[in-house]
């Protein structure tokens, strides 16, 4: 991958490759999950420190069969073992359920596919009766074997007792001098165990990642799949190729998503939500009939119904906006709450504030919440108005119905229902001249 980040930690739809594989494995309700790890060992373990996994270290990387040999002692004889790969993230739980069901009757179940281009994959070699006899890796295959279209995905399921016996018999007399897990297939066939191929309907499921180009290809597949699922559930997507879903998305009816939108984390969209072009929504909830205009960013926010956000707005974590709130162009809100029908329409910063209902934050108003060491809270009562280019120096309270005159910097409590002016007196100096640079 030409990266300091181990391959299984490379991000796909915002999560590490290994996280996708583990999520699919957990969907099968396994008794145990064993992770064989080698390259980038400490980084990988640290990324999944609280995952309840059994970690098995492979000090030397001597092939897939060698990797599974390291885990053999952890496998109970009466278990079914399903072998997955940390860089093959798109397999579906339904596919693997079929595989495990075949192995449960004592067979070795092998996931196979017929890709358009089989280059690089091991080929499935069958005997005269059409039974799976062995797998030959591309580098060891003859010209005739290379013409075989059925390929190995590497994914298999088998009874643990049998699998451990086959693993103990593996040899490394091949071009790579490695212990191939694929040699287990021939050992199973020779011992009289039926090898049952389970063919993938869509080879895309078995795509793996070996470089950044392949990672981008899988990202495109995920984008298409996510967009397809949303559209089938009733979401209007202007251009499915220009929607990037890296989130668990729940939604109501008649949601509309314009181009180049990115969804991350956990996103909840209410009925009739409209999302304009270029918006980024992360870990946020949006109420019914709310519209996000172009290039707005929501991160960790809860937005009520019938709100209007943007364009070019940023709503940061732990912000809650009530119904009917307007957050306009170039306005940033952080760790704040705005009550029903309140507005901050232009070029303002509202941070660490509790803003009541029907408040109007004038253009250019700044809540100065940080003193260089600590953050301080501001409280603004219902129906208060701030004039353009005001500065509210926290901690401060603005009473209900108060008005702050344009250009004021207020540092003390603003009384309810009154006009407060805090600005220097305008003075004109006669005879003053602007300095002029000396000519050289």
C-alpha positions as a printed NumPy array, in Angstrom:
array([[  0.   ,   0.   ,   0.   ],
       [  3.076,   2.252,   0.268],
       [  1.695,   3.568,   3.548],
       [  2.646,   3.635,   7.22 ],
       [ -0.866,   2.368,   7.883],
       [ -1.173,  -1.454,   7.703],
       [ -3.349,  -2.655,   4.854],
       [ -6.21 ,  -3.916,   7.03 ],
       [ -6.444,  -0.46 ,   8.616],
       [ -6.762,   1.367,   5.286],
       [-10.166,   3.136,   5.259],
       [-13.087,   1.991,   3.144],
       [-16.268,   4.1  ,   3.469],
       [-14.689,   5.676,   6.529],
       [-13.933,   2.407,   8.376],
       [-10.857,   0.146,   8.343],
       [-10.985,  -2.789,   5.946],
       [-10.801,  -5.182,   8.877],
       [-13.808,  -3.514,  10.522],
       [-15.942,  -4.451,   7.511],
       [-14.823,  -8.084,   7.717],
       [-15.417,  -8.265,  11.459],
       [-18.86 ,  -6.714,  11.065],
       [-19.843,  -9.383,   8.569],
       [-18.404, -12.131,  10.765],
       [-20.358, -10.89 ,  13.781],
       [-23.562, -10.951,  11.737],
       [-23.208, -14.765,  11.747],
       [-23.202, -14.875,  15.599],
       [-19.946, -16.848,  15.891],
       [-18.781, -18.444,  19.125],
       [-15.292, -16.973,  18.662],
       [-13.429, -14.687,  16.274],
       [ -9.689, -15.282,  15.925],
       [ -7.589, -12.664,  14.135],
       [ -4.215, -13.775,  12.804],
       [ -2.034, -10.689,  12.514],
       [  1.531,  -9.909,  11.524],
       [  2.489,  -6.7  ,   9.703],
       [  1.801,  -3.592,  11.767],
       [  0.897,  -5.804,  14.719],
       [  0.632,  -3.167,  17.438],
       [ -1.252,  -0.702,  15.248],
       [ -3.794,  -3.329,  14.276],
       [ -4.384,  -4.491,  17.831],
       [ -4.656,  -0.931,  19.104],
       [ -7.3  ,  -0.097,  16.501],
       [ -9.528,  -2.918,  17.771],
       [ -8.54 ,  -2.913,  21.435],
       [-12.086,  -3.292,  22.774],
       [-13.439,  -5.725,  20.195],
       [-13.474,  -8.986,  22.206],
       [-11.235, -10.747,  19.68 ],
       [ -8.707, -13.524,  20.131],
       [ -5.435, -12.26 ,  18.671],
       [ -3.013, -14.788,  17.163],
       [  0.416, -13.471,  16.166],
       [  2.073, -14.736,  12.972],
       [  5.697, -13.736,  13.493],
       [  6.789, -14.875,  10.019],
       [  4.531, -14.5  ,   6.993],
       [  4.941, -17.894,   5.303],
       [  1.614, -18.099,   3.51 ],
       [ -2.101, -18.422,   4.189],
       [ -1.809, -22.006,   5.343],
       [  0.915, -21.012,   7.798],
       [ -1.312, -18.218,   9.099],
       [ -4.117, -20.642,   9.879],
       [ -1.67 , -23.084,  11.454],
       [ -0.954, -20.429,  14.088],
       [ -4.615, -20.409,  15.091],
       [ -5.154, -24.18 ,  14.99 ],
       [ -4.579, -24.7  ,  18.707],
       [ -7.39 , -22.248,  19.486],
       [ -9.996, -24.215,  17.52 ],
       [-12.24 , -26.739,  19.279],
       [-12.682, -30.011,  17.391],
       [-16.475, -29.747,  17.403],
       [-16.545, -26.276,  15.796],
       [-17.089, -25.203,  12.203],
       [-14.281, -22.918,  11.082],
       [-14.959, -20.117,   8.603],
       [-11.841, -18.565,   7.074],
       [-12.059, -14.908,   6.015],
       [ -9.47 , -12.335,   4.944],
       [ -8.894,  -8.902,   6.41 ],
       [ -8.486,  -7.322,   2.975],
       [-11.658,  -8.805,   1.415],
       [-14.36 ,  -6.537,   2.86 ],
       [-17.402,  -6.871,   0.578],
       [-18.589, -10.414,   1.315],
       [-22.206, -10.532,   2.464],
       [-23.443, -12.422,   5.509],
       [-26.017, -14.229,   3.35 ],
       [-23.237, -15.631,   1.173],
       [-21.27 , -16.867,   4.159],
       [-24.361, -18.403,   5.75 ],
       [-24.692, -20.667,   2.693],
       [-21.035, -21.626,   3.009],
       [-21.253, -22.496,   6.708],
       [-24.43 , -24.516,   6.14 ],
       [-22.585, -26.728,   3.644],
       [-19.724, -27.311,   6.073],
       [-22.089, -28.171,   8.928],
       [-22.818, -31.557,   7.308],
       [-19.131, -32.506,   7.452],
       [-18.085, -31.219,   4.028],
       [-15.43 , -28.714,   3.122],
       [-17.272, -25.766,   1.604],
       [-15.314, -23.601,  -0.816],
       [-16.4  , -20.208,  -2.117],
       [-15.68 , -19.974,  -5.852],
       [-16.318, -17.465,  -8.618],
       [-15.984, -16.981, -12.358],
       [-14.543, -13.485, -12.9  ],
       [-14.293, -11.939, -16.338],
       [-10.517, -11.842, -15.929],
       [ -9.162, -14.731, -13.819],
       [ -5.582, -13.429, -13.864],
       [ -3.952, -13.766, -10.471],
       [ -6.472, -16.175,  -8.994],
       [ -5.987, -19.85 ,  -8.173],
       [ -7.943, -22.146, -10.509],
       [-10.411, -24.838,  -9.412],
       [ -9.286, -28.162, -10.866],
       [-11.954, -30.861, -11.084],
       [-11.645, -34.603, -11.649],
       [-13.25 , -36.581, -14.472],
       [-16.471, -36.85 , -12.488],
       [-16.636, -33.06 , -12.1  ],
       [-15.751, -33.078,  -8.403],
       [-13.372, -30.457,  -6.986],
       [ -9.979, -32.147,  -6.744],
       [ -7.536, -29.366,  -5.989],
       [ -6.62 , -25.706,  -6.464],
       [ -3.604, -24.62 ,  -8.448],
       [ -2.126, -21.165,  -7.907],
       [ -1.502, -19.042, -10.996],
       [  2.289, -19.209, -10.653],
       [  2.186, -23.009, -10.462],
       [ -0.468, -23.561, -13.151],
       [  0.105, -25.134, -16.543],
       [ -1.089, -23.469, -19.739],
       [ -4.142, -25.739, -19.771],
       [ -4.963, -24.984, -16.132],
       [ -4.701, -21.26 , -16.789],
       [ -7.627, -21.602, -19.223],
       [ -9.927, -22.668, -16.37 ],
       [-12.496, -19.947, -15.635],
       [-13.614, -21.082, -12.17 ],
       [-11.452, -19.451,  -9.51 ],
       [-10.773, -19.696,  -5.822],
       [-11.717, -16.831,  -3.508],
       [ -9.717, -18.241,  -0.588],
       [-12.807, -18.292,   1.621],
       [-13.771, -21.692,   2.994],
       [-15.568, -23.409,   5.849],
       [-14.842, -26.813,   7.322],
       [-15.15 , -28.885,  10.517],
       [-12.281, -27.938,  12.81 ],
       [-11.194, -31.52 ,  13.532],
       [-10.631, -32.239,   9.818],
       [ -9.139, -28.83 ,   9.091],
       [ -6.485, -29.147,  11.796],
       [ -5.396, -32.494,  10.378],
       [ -5.048, -31.081,   6.87 ],
       [ -3.142, -28.042,   8.122],
       [ -0.609, -30.29 ,   9.828],
       [  0.04 , -32.001,   6.475],
       [  0.77 , -28.862,   4.443],
       [  4.107, -28.605,   2.606],
       [  5.847, -25.652,   0.973],
       [  7.186, -27.306,  -2.191],
       [  5.886, -24.628,  -4.575],
       [  7.148, -21.589,  -6.475],
       [  6.614, -19.253,  -3.533],
       [  8.028, -21.624,  -0.885],
       [  4.92 , -20.922,   1.169],
       [  2.325, -23.033,   2.924],
       [ -0.816, -22.582,   0.837],
       [ -4.191, -22.931,   2.497],
       [ -5.461, -23.928,  -0.941],
       [ -3.57 , -27.236,  -0.647],
       [ -6.125, -28.21 ,   1.979],
       [ -8.577, -28.802,  -0.879],
       [ -6.518, -31.625,  -2.4  ],
       [ -5.922, -33.138,   1.046],
       [ -9.661, -33.113,   1.727],
       [-10.473, -34.702,  -1.618],
       [ -7.852, -37.434,  -1.135],
       [ -9.234, -38.229,   2.316],
       [-12.701, -38.787,   0.871],
       [-14.268, -35.59 ,   2.205],
       [-16.596, -33.916,  -0.277],
       [-15.47 , -30.473,  -1.38 ],
       [-18.602, -28.469,  -2.088],
       [-18.124, -25.373,  -4.254],
       [-20.448, -22.483,  -3.449],
       [-20.432, -20.196,  -6.471],
       [-20.642, -16.44 ,  -6.004],
       [-23.33 , -14.859,  -8.154],
       [-21.386, -11.599,  -8.201],
       [-17.571, -11.862,  -8.134],
       [-17.392,  -8.285,  -6.868],
       [-18.09 ,  -9.655,  -3.382],
       [-14.694, -11.379,  -3.382],
       [-12.655,  -8.377,  -4.485],
       [ -9.585,  -7.836,  -2.343],
       [ -7.258,  -4.901,  -1.811],
       [ -3.564,  -4.922,  -2.654],
       [ -2.971,  -1.27 ,  -3.606],
       [ -4.593,   2.146,  -3.522],
       [ -6.098,   1.703,  -6.982],
       [ -7.981,  -1.404,  -5.878],
       [ -9.031,   0.372,  -2.7  ],
       [-10.56 ,   3.142,  -4.81 ],
       [-12.339,   0.542,  -6.951],
       [-13.944,  -0.955,  -3.855],
       [-14.906,   2.503,  -2.645],
       [-16.744,   3.038,  -5.947],
       [-18.535,  -0.292,  -5.534],
       [-19.641,   0.708,  -2.038],
       [-20.881,   4.075,  -3.288],
       [-22.983,   2.4  ,  -5.98 ],
       [-24.39 ,  -0.152,  -3.548],
       [-25.307,   2.459,  -0.951],
       [-26.966,   4.73 ,  -3.493],
       [-28.899,   1.802,  -4.939],
       [-30.209,   0.802,  -1.503],
       [-31.3  ,   4.356,  -0.711],
       [-33.06 ,   4.803,  -4.05 ],
       [-34.875,   1.494,  -3.676],
       [-36.041,   2.721,  -0.28 ],
       [-37.521,   5.858,  -1.856],
       [-34.755,   8.464,  -1.555],
       [-34.328,  10.757,  -4.563],
       [-30.648,  10.955,  -5.537],
       [-29.847,  13.348,  -8.351],
       [-26.701,  11.462,  -9.417],
       [-25.917,   8.12 ,  -7.7  ],
       [-22.299,   8.303,  -8.877],
       [-21.826,  11.554,  -6.966],
       [-23.104,  10.471,  -3.56 ],
       [-20.591,   9.219,  -1.007],
       [-22.164,   7.245,   1.84 ],
       [-19.81 ,   6.367,   4.675],
       [-22.599,   6.177,   7.211],
       [-25.441,   4.202,   8.696],
       [-28.315,   6.154,   7.178],
       [-31.925,   6.088,   8.336],
       [-34.496,   8.251,   6.608],
       [-38.112,   9.153,   6.174],
       [-40.109,   9.619,   2.98 ],
       [-39.407,  11.942,   0.061],
       [-35.82 ,  12.762,   0.996],
       [-33.928,  14.601,  -1.767],
       [-30.119,  14.499,  -2.096],
       [-28.289,  16.622,  -4.642],
       [-24.825,  15.949,  -6.102],
       [-21.483,  15.577,  -4.278],
       [-23.006,  14.981,  -0.854],
       [-20.968,  13.051,   1.756],
       [-22.688,  11.204,   4.609],
       [-20.508,   9.888,   7.451],
       [-20.977,   8.073,  10.763],
       [-24.633,   7.805,  11.758],
       [-27.062,  10.029,   9.92 ],
       [-30.814,  10.297,  10.457],
       [-32.897,  12.177,   7.899],
       [-36.539,  13.037,   8.536],
       [-39.377,  13.219,   6.048],
       [-38.964,  15.596,   3.107],
       [-35.433,  16.617,   4.055],
       [-33.628,  18.306,   1.156],
       [-29.838,  18.297,   0.961],
       [-28.161,  20.676,  -1.476],
       [-25.003,  20.044,  -3.488],
       [-21.651,  19.621,  -1.781],
       [-22.971,  19.171,   1.761],
       [-21.151,  17.033,   4.342],
       [-23.217,  15.461,   7.135],
       [-21.536,  13.534,   9.923],
       [-23.186,  11.901,  12.968],
       [-26.193,  14.199,  12.772],
       [-29.977,  14.129,  12.906],
       [-32.148,  16.316,  10.685],
       [-35.855,  16.869,  11.279],
       [-38.8  ,  16.837,   8.88 ],
       [-38.957,  19.482,   6.133],
       [-35.52 ,  20.895,   6.868],
       [-33.357,  22.034,   3.961],
       [-29.58 ,  22.204,   3.762],
       [-28.391,  24.586,   1.097],
       [-25.176,  24.131,  -0.853],
       [-21.816,  23.378,   0.781],
       [-22.965,  23.241,   4.366],
       [-21.239,  21.023,   6.943],
       [-23.027,  19.338,   9.857],
       [-21.004,  17.46 ,  12.451],
       [-22.545,  15.94 ,  15.561],
       [-25.623,  18.165,  15.396],
       [-29.336,  17.72 ,  15.992],
       [-31.491,  19.878,  13.726],
       [-35.221,  20.316,  14.228],
       [-37.965,  20.458,  11.636],
       [-38.514,  23.145,   8.994],
       [-35.051,  24.603,   9.571],
       [-32.938,  26.283,   6.898],
       [-29.18 ,  25.785,   6.929],
       [-26.676,  27.414,   4.576],
       [-25.35 ,  27.888,   2.046],
       [-21.765,  27.647,   3.32 ],
       [-22.724,  27.085,   6.956],
       [-20.876,  24.99 ,   9.522],
       [-22.756,  23.403,  12.405],
       [-20.308,  21.765,  14.805],
       [-20.63 ,  19.085,  17.522],
       [-23.158,  19.22 ,  20.375],
       [-25.266,  21.826,  18.619],
       [-29.054,  21.586,  18.817],
       [-31.248,  23.712,  16.591],
       [-34.981,  23.829,  17.267],
       [-37.776,  23.904,  14.705],
       [-37.726,  26.757,  12.226],
       [-34.173,  27.919,  12.929],
       [-32.301,  29.67 ,  10.107],
       [-28.504,  29.417,   9.92 ],
       [-27.312,  31.359,   6.893],
       [-24.265,  31.817,   4.728],
       [-20.851,  31.752,   6.413],
       [-22.308,  31.189,   9.876],
       [-20.626,  28.799,  12.322],
       [-22.401,  27.31 ,  15.333],
       [-20.618,  25.194,  17.946],
       [-21.766,  23.614,  21.208],
       [-24.825,  25.823,  21.187],
       [-28.605,  25.605,  21.214],
       [-30.93 ,  27.89 ,  19.289],
       [-34.619,  28.049,  20.132],
       [-37.615,  27.947,  17.82 ],
       [-37.603,  30.408,  14.914],
       [-34.265,  31.963,  15.872],
       [-32.043,  33.223,  13.054],
       [-28.36 ,  33.811,  12.383],
       [-28.392,  34.575,   8.699],
       [-25.039,  36.126,   7.843],
       [-21.338,  35.88 ,   8.72 ],
       [-21.67 ,  35.095,  12.434],
       [-20.099,  32.812,  15.047],
       [-22.275,  31.364,  17.813],
       [-20.208,  29.249,  20.19 ],
       [-20.937,  27.852,  23.676],
       [-24.265,  29.629,  23.787],
       [-27.864,  29.068,  24.852],
       [-30.019,  31.108,  22.507],
       [-33.739,  31.415,  23.139],
       [-36.669,  31.48 ,  20.72 ],
       [-37.238,  34.134,  18.019],
       [-33.781,  35.622,  18.501],
       [-32.163,  37.491,  15.614],
       [-28.369,  37.299,  15.445],
       [-27.334,  40.214,  13.238],
       [-24.816,  39.965,  10.417],
       [-21.241,  39.74 ,  11.644],
       [-22.163,  39.073,  15.279],
       [-19.47 ,  37.173,  17.163],
       [-19.787,  35.436,  20.504],
       [-16.291,  35.681,  21.975],
       [-16.367,  32.478,  24.028],
       [-12.626,  31.792,  24.529],
       [-10.287,  33.771,  26.753],
       [ -7.146,  31.961,  25.663],
       [ -7.44 ,  29.277,  28.322],
       [-11.116,  28.515,  28.976],
       [-14.444,  28.502,  27.164],
       [-17.316,  30.521,  28.646],
       [-21.083,  30.342,  28.143],
       [-23.408,  32.997,  26.756],
       [-27.159,  33.102,  27.408],
       [-29.458,  35.056,  25.114],
       [-33.114,  35.384,  26.054],
       [-36.144,  35.024,  23.81 ],
       [-36.778,  37.68 ,  21.136],
       [-33.423,  39.415,  21.673],
       [-31.778,  41.104,  18.68 ],
       [-28.112,  41.815,  18.069],
       [-27.136,  44.485,  15.596],
       [-24.627,  43.931,  12.827],
       [-20.959,  43.571,  13.773],
       [-21.628,  43.07 ,  17.472],
       [-19.292,  41.232,  19.837],
       [-20.641,  39.478,  22.929],
       [-17.766,  38.771,  25.315],
       [-18.583,  35.66 ,  27.356],
       [-19.571,  34.917,  30.017],
       [-22.541,  37.175,  29.453],
       [-26.324,  37.155,  29.646],
       [-28.594,  39.015,  27.241],
       [-32.085,  39.516,  28.598],
       [-35.367,  38.73 ,  26.824],
       [-36.37 ,  41.264,  24.224],
       [-33.063,  43.112,  24.511],
       [-31.533,  44.91 ,  21.544],
       [-27.814,  45.426,  21.057],
       [-26.922,  48.255,  18.715],
       [-24.791,  47.618,  15.649],
       [-21.041,  47.74 ,  16.223],
       [-21.3  ,  47.221,  19.976],
       [-18.876,  45.19 ,  22.079],
       [-20.755,  44.163,  25.224],
       [-18.949,  42.796,  28.271],
       [-21.642,  43.128,  30.932],
       [-25.186,  41.809,  31.317],
       [-27.58 ,  43.277,  28.755],
       [-30.912,  44.219,  30.394],
       [-34.139,  42.754,  29.089],
       [-36.322,  44.867,  26.834],
       [-33.831,  47.708,  26.429],
       [-31.428,  49.044,  23.804],
       [-27.785,  48.689,  24.733],
       [-25.078,  50.607,  22.892],
       [-21.405,  49.897,  23.565],
       [-19.224,  51.578,  20.958],
       [-16.737,  54.422,  20.769],
       [-17.978,  57.899,  19.957],
       [-17.357,  58.864,  16.326],
       [-14.742,  61.584,  15.938],
       [-13.461,  63.398,  12.851],
       [ -9.985,  64.982,  13.047],
       [ -9.543,  68.045,  10.868],
       [ -6.245,  68.525,   9.077],
       [ -5.096,  64.9  ,   9.519],
       [ -3.188,  63.445,   6.583],
       [ -2.47 ,  59.861,   5.772],
       [  1.259,  59.021,   5.87 ],
       [  2.946,  58.865,   2.464],
       [  5.817,  56.574,   1.582],
       [  9.046,  58.366,   0.747],
       [ 10.15 ,  58.043,  -2.831],
       [ 13.503,  56.421,  -3.405]])
